Amino acid sequence: MTVARFTLNCLFALSGVALVEAFLGWLPYTAMELLLSLLILLFSAKVANALFALFTKATPISESPYITALILFFVLTPVQSARDALLFMIVATLAMLSKYVISYKKVHILNPALVGILCAGLATTALVSWWVTAPAMLIAVAVLGYLVVRKAGSDRVFWVFIGTSILFFVGTSVIFTHTSLLEISGLVIRLIVTSPVLFFAAFILTDPQSSPRIRKHQNIYAGLVGFVYQLLYVHLFAVGGIAINSVTSGLLGNTYAFIFERRKRHSVIFRHARKLTRDIFEYSFKPVQKITYQPGQYFEFSIPHKSTDVRGNRRAFYISSSPTDPLLRICTLVPNECSTFKDALVSLKKAEVLSITGPYGDPFLPKDPLVKLCVVAEGMGIVPVISICRYLSDRHERRDIVLIYSARTPLDLVYMDEIDRIKDSIGVRVMYVPLDFTELTNWNEVSGVVTSEFIKKHVPDIARRESFTVLSSGTVIHN
């Protein structure tokens, strides 16, 4: 399931919890008020997004309007009158409009939910209450928020933000109110329980469409937002109160991400597909305009199609081609029974145009050619590695790299022939390690599970090498 669809499901689950708690009388609003507010926001955001996308000929993420509407649902004071209902419609419309107006090369800059909250706060601060901070909602917010953060791989952003917020909150409280150290734990609990910090961090700050994807920028982004968040939230500035101040830091963070990690939307033309193994294919695309990326990075591909399943119409793919290749290539597993997205990918017609966004990710090829590497690639984790190998081969560059490539069976070792052909010229020492079924393929080399003991045995100088593991999911772990 994509991050967007998973986030949407968690927000719907959280709204279900809220409706039940309101029905039980645990929230200061009735279940009917919450339900009416939710329906108005969902309908308004969906209609507005569809109209703006039609007018601009854009291909939006199908989950986007619903995610924005649900975040607004937990922040805006539930509908009490016809005037409130009208304001809800206007706020949802302005939030979706911001995606198309405040954008750069068809990529929105600001989180639309934050824009909506800001517009609501400027209209009337009473409209923004962050009622999701009610004590009865705390456990659900914490559990579902944790799941979203883990799914998005945004642990670093979440914890740097939380840590910065806590440090600044405690520091200002000690300085301005002379709080003793014994009361610090109470202050931290107060911050978590009575402020929107958890909901803000889990569901807004980690939005992959408006936050950085590169590690160094993630640290600065999260720290900056955490500092400004508390600077505005605590005692120093009271203009607009929580209604405006709590979102200003997020918008500032979005701006930072745009300036220092500018995302771009590109158009690519499908050329052909090549079968590599029994169920793994490489797809090649011709960029309409030159695309700059580094080996080991990835792009998000959009393929609009009917009857989209729960995984949505977008996927992130590591690039298997070298930046020196005129074609952009991706490699993916296509099983017999697959998602509707994979079905649409398989059904692509020659010269069909797709929209992609990126590049994203931290390239793990060191800039210093003297740095020694050990890379463990598991299954489809070989894709960013072959991009690096092709890049080194095209540039006639040698590196001291040990590659341990693990797959299910010898038949699943993708790019094996190509790696063997270029490994000596680029300085890569390769070990192929299938897990099982070696007897059926006459495999006489080493096999089994790659463990830390295995690596120490076969790479005796591992302590002097930078070590990475690339999982089948594409996750890169710096060991």
Beta strands, then each sheet from edge to edge (+ up, - down):
strand 1: 103-104
strand 2: 107-108
strand 3: 264-275
strand 4: 280-287
strand 5: 298-302
strand 6: 314-318
strand 7: 328-333
strand 8: 353-360
strand 9: 373-378
strand 10: 401-407
strand 11: 428-434
strand 12: 466-470
strand 13: 476-478
sheet 1: 1+ 2-
sheet 2: 6+ 5- 8+ 3- 4+ 7-
sheet 3: 11+ 10+ 9+ 12+ 13-
end
